[in-house]
Amino acid sequence: MKDNPKGVIGLDIGTSRIVAAQREGDSDQFNAQLNAFVTIPFSKLTENSLKREEVPHAVIDGQILIYGNESARMADLLGKEIRRPMTRGILNANEQQSLAQIAEIVKTTLPEGSKGSKLCFSIPAPSLGQEENLTYHEATLRQLLEQLGYPDVRSVNEGVAVVYSELEDTNYTGIGVSCGGGLCNISLAYMSVPVLSFSVPKGGDFIDTSAAGVTGEMVNRIRLIKEESFRFNGNLGDKVMQAIAVYYDDMIQAIVQGLRTALTGSRHVPKFGRPAPLVLSGGGVLPHGFRERFEKALQAAALPIPISEIRLAKDPLNTTARGALVAALSE
């Protein structure tokens, strides 16, 4: 890995969060914001209060749009749902302000004075078994970043970014899994070369929406409960916790069965000389007991390639951004 901290940025543009990574000395520094916004009625008093607290916001059509991390807290206080500029890993066609909001959120994460830097950003993989056209999503984000002052822009698949971030010790050979808000991205790489990549349309948003539908809670409240207090083998006497656990298991099964289908049906899977590791990353892997739950499901699926270990990424929320940074540094 090249040690070139100046002028290189890794950017994870995910459905749930946007994370920028930059190397400083021997460590990587991260800056993250929720990829979401909420609207509230305009008043000069509110606008001035937001300015004093340095809360990212904009005034559009007589409303205040609060975006980034503060949007979730404000939505919860007001009993509203947050709105997403992206859905299922790509730009949300139902949000007219999606691109403008992503631009504003991206600007809050990028380092000051970094314009002109080399930048690598994450993109999702097509859903398993489908030939989705992700050209518009990738090209639009590339153009947005260039307009923000970053002329040297490239992209990296999200699952591959996990491999780049976590599997240097196996010469970048193994499986990277990123459990994000809109999708779960999975990639198999051999000596850093991507062999297969796909996504499963069941991520954190799927869990939140499904659990909200059977409990009557707001989606945003489910998300906050899931992130702050959910754990496997916890208090399943609680209806909300039980619903979250059910849909977490559904997501895990979708990933495992997707892996089995992809590996069984592909003629391009290399014959590894030894078992390969699998790394779990993303906000979806944070609940206590997730790795053990995933390992049990994977063992039952009997993949056609041997797995040496299943491990959590060192920093699951920032793994994709770090992998994008590694990709940018390698150029």
C-alpha positions as CSV (number, residue, x, y, z in Angstrom):
1,M,0.0,0.0,0.0
2,K,1.5,3.3,-1.1
3,D,2.0,5.9,1.6
4,N,0.9,9.1,-0.2
5,P,-1.4,11.0,2.1
6,K,-1.6,14.3,0.2
7,G,-4.2,14.9,-2.4
8,V,-5.9,11.5,-2.4
9,I,-9.5,10.9,-1.2
10,G,-11.7,7.8,-0.9
11,L,-15.4,8.4,-0.9
12,D,-18.2,6.0,0.1
13,I,-21.4,7.3,-1.4
14,G,-23.9,4.9,0.2
15,T,-27.7,4.9,0.5
16,S,-27.4,5.5,4.3
17,R,-24.2,7.4,4.8
18,I,-21.5,9.3,2.9
19,V,-18.0,8.9,4.2
20,A,-14.8,10.5,3.1
21,A,-11.4,9.0,3.9
22,Q,-7.9,10.6,3.7
23,R,-4.6,9.4,4.9
24,E,-2.6,11.4,7.4
25,G,0.7,10.0,8.4
26,D,0.2,6.4,9.5
27,S,-3.5,6.6,10.1
28,D,-6.7,7.1,8.0
29,Q,-9.1,9.9,8.9
30,F,-12.8,9.7,8.2
31,N,-15.6,12.2,8.0
32,A,-19.2,10.9,7.7
33,Q,-22.7,12.3,7.3
34,L,-26.1,10.6,7.1
35,N,-27.2,10.6,3.4
36,A,-30.6,12.0,4.3
37,F,-32.6,15.2,4.8
38,V,-35.8,16.4,6.4
39,T,-37.9,19.5,5.6
40,I,-39.3,22.0,8.2
41,P,-41.3,25.2,7.8
42,F,-39.1,28.3,7.2
43,S,-38.6,30.9,9.9
44,K,-35.8,33.4,10.2
45,L,-35.4,32.4,13.9
46,T,-35.0,28.7,13.1
47,E,-32.5,29.5,10.3
48,N,-30.4,31.7,12.6
49,S,-30.4,28.9,15.2
50,L,-29.2,26.4,12.7
51,K,-26.5,28.7,11.6
52,R,-25.3,29.2,15.2
53,E,-25.1,25.5,15.7
54,E,-23.5,25.0,12.3
55,V,-26.1,22.5,11.3
56,P,-26.0,21.8,7.5
57,H,-29.1,23.2,5.9
58,A,-30.5,25.0,2.9
59,V,-33.6,27.2,2.2
60,I,-35.6,26.0,-0.8
61,D,-39.1,27.0,-1.8
62,G,-40.0,28.5,1.5
63,Q,-38.8,25.5,3.5
64,I,-35.7,24.6,5.4
65,L,-34.0,21.4,4.4
66,I,-31.8,20.0,7.1
67,Y,-29.4,17.4,5.8
68,G,-26.8,15.0,7.2
69,N,-26.6,13.6,10.7
70,E,-28.9,16.2,12.3
71,S,-31.8,15.3,9.9
72,A,-32.5,12.0,11.8
73,R,-32.6,13.7,15.2
74,M,-34.9,16.4,13.9
75,A,-37.2,14.0,12.2
76,D,-37.5,11.9,15.4
77,L,-38.3,15.0,17.4
78,L,-41.0,16.1,15.0
79,G,-42.4,12.6,14.3
80,K,-41.5,12.8,10.7
81,E,-39.7,10.3,8.4
82,I,-36.3,11.3,6.9
83,R,-36.0,11.5,3.1
84,R,-33.3,9.8,1.2
85,P,-31.5,11.1,-1.9
86,M,-30.6,7.5,-2.7
87,T,-32.6,4.3,-2.6
88,R,-31.4,0.7,-3.0
89,G,-27.9,1.9,-3.7
90,I,-28.7,4.4,-6.5
91,L,-30.1,7.9,-7.0
92,N,-33.7,8.2,-5.9
93,A,-35.7,9.1,-8.9
94,N,-38.7,10.1,-6.7
95,E,-36.7,12.9,-5.0
96,Q,-36.4,16.0,-7.1
97,Q,-33.7,17.4,-4.8
98,S,-31.7,14.1,-4.6
99,L,-28.6,15.3,-6.6
100,A,-28.5,18.7,-5.0
101,Q,-28.7,17.2,-1.5
102,I,-26.0,14.7,-2.3
103,A,-23.8,17.5,-3.5
104,E,-24.4,19.4,-0.2
105,I,-23.7,16.4,2.0
106,V,-20.6,15.4,0.0
107,K,-19.2,18.9,0.5
108,T,-19.6,18.6,4.3
109,T,-17.5,15.4,4.3
110,L,-14.6,16.4,2.0
111,P,-11.5,18.0,3.6
112,E,-11.1,21.7,3.3
113,G,-8.7,22.8,0.6
114,S,-8.9,19.4,-1.1
115,K,-10.1,20.5,-4.5
116,G,-8.0,19.1,-7.3
117,S,-7.3,15.9,-5.3
118,K,-7.5,12.5,-6.9
119,L,-10.7,10.9,-5.7
120,C,-12.2,7.4,-5.9
121,F,-15.9,6.8,-5.1
122,S,-17.9,3.7,-4.5
123,I,-20.6,2.3,-6.7
124,P,-22.9,-0.7,-6.2
125,A,-23.0,-4.0,-8.2
126,P,-26.1,-5.1,-10.2
127,S,-28.6,-7.3,-8.3
128,L,-27.9,-11.0,-8.6
129,G,-29.3,-12.4,-11.8
130,Q,-30.2,-9.0,-13.3
131,E,-28.5,-6.8,-15.9
132,E,-29.2,-3.5,-14.3
133,N,-27.9,-0.4,-16.0
134,L,-25.9,1.5,-13.4
135,T,-24.3,3.8,-16.0
136,Y,-26.5,6.8,-15.3
137,H,-25.9,6.5,-11.5
138,E,-22.1,6.3,-11.9
139,A,-21.8,8.9,-14.6
140,T,-24.0,11.4,-12.8
141,L,-22.0,11.1,-9.5
142,R,-18.7,11.4,-11.5
143,Q,-20.0,14.6,-13.1
144,L,-21.1,15.9,-9.7
145,L,-17.7,15.3,-8.2
146,E,-15.9,16.9,-11.1
147,Q,-18.2,20.0,-10.8
148,L,-17.2,20.2,-7.1
149,G,-13.6,20.6,-8.1
150,Y,-12.2,17.0,-8.4
151,P,-11.1,16.5,-12.0
152,D,-9.3,13.1,-11.4
153,V,-12.2,10.8,-10.5
154,R,-12.6,7.1,-10.7
155,S,-15.0,4.5,-9.2
156,V,-14.7,1.2,-7.4
157,N,-17.2,-1.5,-6.7
158,E,-18.3,-1.4,-3.1
159,G,-17.7,-5.1,-2.4
160,V,-14.2,-4.9,-4.0
161,A,-13.5,-1.9,-1.8
162,V,-14.0,-4.1,1.2
163,V,-11.4,-6.5,-0.1
164,Y,-9.0,-3.7,-0.7
165,S,-9.5,-2.4,2.8
166,E,-9.3,-5.6,4.8
167,L,-7.5,-8.4,2.9
168,E,-4.0,-7.1,2.3
169,D,-2.8,-10.0,4.5
170,T,-4.1,-12.5,1.9
171,N,-2.8,-10.6,-1.1
172,Y,-6.3,-9.2,-1.6
173,T,-7.9,-12.6,-2.1
174,G,-11.2,-13.4,-0.6
175,I,-14.8,-12.3,-0.3
176,G,-15.9,-8.8,0.7
177,V,-19.4,-8.2,2.0
178,S,-20.8,-4.8,2.6
179,C,-24.2,-4.7,4.4
180,G,-25.4,-1.1,3.7
181,G,-28.6,0.7,4.0
182,G,-30.0,0.1,0.5
183,L,-28.1,-3.0,-0.6
184,C,-25.8,-5.7,0.5
185,N,-22.8,-5.8,-1.9
186,I,-20.7,-8.9,-2.3
187,S,-17.5,-9.4,-4.3
188,L,-15.0,-12.2,-4.7
189,A,-11.5,-11.2,-5.7
190,Y,-8.3,-13.1,-6.5
191,M,-5.1,-11.2,-6.0
192,S,-7.1,-7.9,-6.1
193,V,-8.7,-8.9,-9.4
194,P,-12.6,-8.9,-9.1
195,V,-13.9,-12.3,-10.2
196,L,-17.6,-11.7,-9.5
197,S,-19.7,-9.0,-7.9
198,F,-23.4,-8.7,-7.2
199,S,-25.8,-7.1,-4.8
200,V,-28.8,-8.2,-2.7
201,P,-31.7,-5.7,-2.4
202,K,-32.1,-6.3,1.3
203,G,-30.2,-3.9,3.5
204,G,-30.8,-1.8,6.5
205,D,-33.7,0.0,4.9
206,F,-35.4,-3.3,4.1
207,I,-35.1,-4.3,7.8
208,D,-36.4,-0.9,9.0
209,T,-39.4,-0.7,6.6
210,S,-40.4,-4.4,7.1
211,A,-40.2,-4.1,10.9
212,A,-42.2,-0.9,10.9
213,G,-44.9,-2.5,8.7
214,V,-45.5,-5.3,11.3
215,T,-45.2,-3.2,14.5
216,G,-46.8,0.1,13.5
217,E,-43.7,2.1,14.5
218,M,-42.3,4.8,12.3
219,V,-39.4,3.7,10.0
220,N,-37.1,6.3,11.4
221,R,-37.8,5.1,15.0
222,I,-37.1,1.5,14.0
223,R,-33.8,2.6,12.5
224,L,-32.8,4.4,15.7
225,I,-33.8,1.4,17.9
226,K,-31.9,-1.0,15.7
227,E,-28.7,1.1,15.7
228,E,-28.8,2.0,19.4
229,S,-30.0,-1.1,21.2
230,F,-30.6,-4.2,19.1
231,R,-28.6,-7.3,19.6
232,F,-29.0,-10.9,18.6
233,N,-30.2,-13.3,21.3
234,G,-31.5,-10.2,23.2
235,N,-34.9,-9.4,24.6
236,L,-37.1,-11.1,22.0
237,G,-40.1,-10.5,24.2
238,D,-40.1,-7.0,22.8
239,K,-42.2,-6.9,19.6
240,V,-39.9,-4.4,17.9
241,M,-36.8,-6.3,18.7
242,Q,-38.3,-9.6,17.5
243,A,-39.3,-8.0,14.2
244,I,-35.9,-6.6,13.7
245,A,-34.3,-10.0,14.4
246,V,-36.7,-11.7,11.9
247,Y,-35.8,-9.4,9.1
248,Y,-32.1,-9.5,9.9
249,D,-32.2,-13.2,9.5
250,D,-34.0,-12.7,6.2
251,M,-31.2,-10.4,5.0
252,I,-28.5,-12.9,6.1
253,Q,-30.2,-15.7,4.3
254,A,-30.5,-13.6,1.1
255,I,-26.8,-12.9,1.2
256,V,-25.8,-16.5,1.9
257,Q,-28.1,-18.0,-0.7
258,G,-27.0,-15.3,-3.2
259,L,-23.4,-16.3,-2.6
260,R,-24.2,-20.0,-3.1
261,T,-26.1,-19.3,-6.3
262,A,-23.4,-17.0,-7.7
263,L,-20.5,-19.3,-6.9
264,T,-22.3,-22.4,-8.2
265,G,-23.5,-20.8,-11.4
266,S,-20.3,-19.0,-12.4
267,R,-17.7,-20.6,-14.7
268,H,-15.1,-18.0,-13.7
269,V,-14.5,-18.9,-10.0
270,P,-10.8,-19.6,-9.6
271,K,-9.5,-22.8,-8.0
272,F,-8.0,-21.4,-4.8
273,G,-4.9,-23.1,-3.5
274,R,-6.2,-22.6,0.0
275,P,-9.4,-21.5,1.8
276,A,-10.2,-17.9,1.4
277,P,-11.4,-15.5,4.1
278,L,-14.8,-13.6,4.1
279,V,-15.0,-10.1,5.6
280,L,-18.2,-8.5,6.8
281,S,-18.5,-4.8,6.8
282,G,-21.1,-2.0,6.8
283,G,-23.5,-0.7,9.4
284,G,-25.6,-3.8,9.2
285,V,-23.0,-6.0,10.8
286,L,-22.7,-3.9,14.0
287,P,-25.3,-5.7,16.2
288,H,-23.7,-8.0,18.8
289,G,-23.9,-11.6,17.6
290,F,-24.1,-10.8,13.9
291,R,-20.9,-12.6,12.9
292,E,-21.9,-15.7,14.7
293,R,-25.4,-15.6,13.2
294,F,-23.9,-15.2,9.7
295,E,-21.3,-18.0,10.2
296,K,-24.0,-20.4,11.2
297,A,-26.0,-19.6,8.1
298,L,-23.0,-19.9,5.8
299,Q,-22.0,-23.3,7.3
300,A,-25.5,-24.6,6.6
301,A,-25.3,-23.4,3.0
302,A,-22.2,-25.4,2.1
303,L,-20.5,-23.1,-0.4
304,P,-18.6,-24.6,-3.3
305,I,-15.3,-22.9,-2.2
306,P,-13.7,-23.4,1.2
307,I,-13.8,-20.4,3.6
308,S,-10.9,-20.1,6.0
309,E,-12.6,-17.6,8.4
310,I,-15.4,-15.1,8.7
311,R,-14.4,-11.9,10.3
312,L,-15.7,-8.5,11.0
313,A,-13.9,-5.5,9.3
314,K,-11.8,-3.5,11.7
315,D,-13.9,-0.4,11.3
316,P,-17.2,-1.6,9.6
317,L,-18.8,1.8,9.1
318,N,-15.7,3.2,7.3
319,T,-14.5,0.1,5.4
320,T,-15.8,1.1,2.0
321,A,-14.3,4.6,2.2
322,R,-11.0,3.1,3.3
323,G,-11.1,0.7,0.4
324,A,-11.8,3.5,-2.1
325,L,-8.8,5.3,-0.6
326,V,-6.6,2.3,-1.1
327,A,-7.8,2.1,-4.7
328,A,-7.0,5.7,-5.3
329,L,-3.5,5.4,-3.6
330,S,-2.7,2.4,-5.8
331,E,-2.9,4.4,-9.0
